[in-house]
């Protein structure tokens, strides 16, 4: 019997607005945010259990071996992953869990939970993606080119994977947030033209 619980996975490259959209979706729907586990040290202001579950590398490796992670990856020398236990318990209790992760992580989740709802947040064009990334002004040309290339690869991989049942084109932020809320609540269309902001 379907108790209404489900997992929603939101992905997209840097600059498409997925973090802004995800926060608003949580606020409007009452969905729960899946707290990731990481081996990196807490940053100022971060709270263990709210922002991340902070563990030692040995514990993270144990979680991998025991199959306790829905997905995991190494990012700049630190490990990040999604604990499967809390997600499963929340879904069994009839709650909606929101997972905001990159495309590679999402495809790992898709292998384990193909019935989850996968939403790709995409820019309206390649030119707009480049403009938004450049608009941050936080990196040199080489770094910018690397990030843009990674973003393009992520979008191509996501579209070709077949995992994403919903693609939201974010060229108007409010519309994008409303459309994702509709999808999370179970009555949104698959192909949507919408919202714009920096992530």
C-alpha positions in Angstrom: 0.0 0.0 0.0 1.3 3.4 -1.0 1.7 5.6 2.2 2.6 8.7 0.2 6.2 8.8 1.2 8.7 9.4 -1.6 12.2 10.6 -2.4 12.7 13.7 -4.6 16.2 14.2 -6.2 17.1 17.7 -7.5 20.2 18.1 -9.6 21.8 20.7 -11.9 25.1 22.3 -12.5 26.4 25.3 -10.6 24.7 28.5 -11.6 21.2 27.2 -12.4 19.6 28.1 -9.1 19.0 24.6 -7.7 19.9 25.5 -4.1 17.5 28.5 -4.1 14.8 26.4 -5.6 15.4 23.5 -3.2 15.1 25.8 -0.1 11.8 27.3 -1.4 10.4 23.8 -2.2 11.2 22.7 1.4 9.4 25.8 2.7 6.3 25.4 0.6 5.9 21.6 0.7 7.0 20.7 4.2 9.4 18.1 2.7 12.4 17.0 4.7 16.0 17.8 3.6 18.3 14.8 3.5 21.4 15.6 5.6 24.6 14.4 4.0 27.5 12.8 5.8 31.0 14.1 5.2 34.6 13.6 6.3 35.4 17.3 6.2 35.6 19.5 9.3 32.7 21.7 10.2 32.9 25.3 8.9 32.0 28.3 11.2 28.3 28.3 11.9 27.6 24.8 10.7 25.7 22.6 13.1 26.3 18.8 13.2 23.2 16.9 12.4 21.6 19.9 10.7 24.0 21.0 8.0 26.0 17.7 7.8 26.8 14.6 9.7 30.5 14.9 10.4 32.4 11.6 10.6 36.0 10.3 10.4 37.2 8.7 7.2 37.3 5.3 8.9 33.6 5.6 9.7 32.7 6.8 6.2 34.6 3.8 4.7 32.7 1.5 7.1 29.4 3.0 5.8 30.4 2.3 2.2 31.4 -1.3 3.0 28.1 -1.9 4.9 26.0 -0.5 2.1 24.7 2.3 4.3 25.0 5.1 1.7 22.6 5.7 -1.2 25.4 7.5 -3.0 28.8 8.9 -2.3 31.7 10.8 -3.9 35.1 12.3 -3.2 35.2 16.1 -3.6 38.4 18.0 -3.2 39.9 15.4 -0.9 36.8 15.0 1.3 34.1 12.4 1.2 30.4 13.1 0.9 27.4 10.8 0.9 23.7 10.3 1.6 22.8 7.9 4.5 20.2 5.4 3.3 18.7 4.7 6.7 17.1 8.1 7.6 15.8 8.4 4.0 14.2 5.0 4.1 12.6 5.6 7.5 11.2 8.9 6.5 9.7 7.4 3.3 8.2 4.5 5.2 6.6 7.0 7.6 4.9 8.7 4.6 7.1 11.7 4.4 8.7 13.4 1.3 12.5 13.6 1.4 14.4 16.1 -0.8 17.9 15.3 -1.9 19.9 18.0 -3.6 23.0 16.4 -5.2 25.1 16.4 -8.3 24.2 14.3 -11.4 26.8 11.6 -10.7 25.3 11.1 -7.2 21.8 11.2 -8.5 22.6 8.4 -11.0 23.9 6.2 -8.1 20.6 6.8 -6.3 18.7 6.0 -9.6 20.3 2.5 -9.6 19.0 1.8 -6.1 15.7 3.7 -6.2 14.6 4.1 -9.8 11.0 5.0 -8.6 12.2 8.2 -6.9 11.3 11.5 -8.6 14.3 13.0 -10.4 14.2 16.7 -11.4 16.9 18.3 -13.4 17.3 22.1 -13.1 18.7 23.4 -16.4 19.7 26.8 -17.8 17.7 28.3 -20.7 20.8 28.2 -22.9 24.5 27.5 -22.9 25.1 31.2 -23.2 23.0 32.0 -20.2 24.8 29.3 -18.2 28.2 30.9 -19.1 26.8 34.4 -18.2 25.6 33.2 -14.7 28.9 31.5 -13.9 30.9 34.5 -15.1 28.7 36.8 -13.1 29.9 35.3 -9.8 33.3 36.9 -10.5 35.0 34.6 -8.0 37.6 32.8 -10.2 40.1 33.3 -13.0 39.6 32.4 -16.6 41.0 28.9 -16.4 38.9 28.1 -13.4 35.8 29.5 -15.1 36.4 27.4 -18.2 36.8 24.3 -16.1 33.5 24.9 -14.2 31.7 25.7 -17.5 33.0 22.5 -19.0 31.9 20.5 -16.0 28.5 22.1 -16.1 28.0 21.2 -19.7 29.1 17.6 -19.1 26.7 17.3 -16.2 23.8 18.5 -18.3 24.6 16.2 -21.2 25.1 13.2 -18.8 21.8 13.9 -17.1 19.8 14.3 -20.3 21.3 11.1 -21.8 20.8 9.0 -18.6 17.1 8.6 -18.8 16.9 9.0 -15.0 15.3 12.5 -15.0 11.6 12.3 -15.5 11.3 16.1 -15.1 13.4 18.9 -16.7 12.8 22.4 -15.4 14.3 25.1 -17.6 15.1 27.9 -15.2 14.6 31.3 -16.9 12.1 32.8 -14.4 12.8 31.9 -10.8 9.4 32.2 -9.3 7.9 30.2 -12.1 10.6 27.6 -11.7 10.0 27.3 -8.0 6.2 26.9 -8.5 6.7 24.2 -11.1 9.1 22.2 -9.0 6.6 22.5 -6.0 3.9 21.1 -8.3 6.1 18.2 -9.3 7.0 17.4 -5.7 3.3 17.5 -4.8 2.7 15.0 -7.6 0.9 17.0 -10.3 3.5 18.7 -12.4 4.3 18.2 -16.1 7.5 16.6 -17.2 8.9 19.3 -19.5 8.7 22.7 -18.0 9.9 26.1 -19.2 10.6 28.4 -16.3 12.9 30.6 -13.8 16.4 32.4 -13.4 18.9 33.1 -10.7 22.4 32.2 -9.6 22.7 29.1 -7.5 
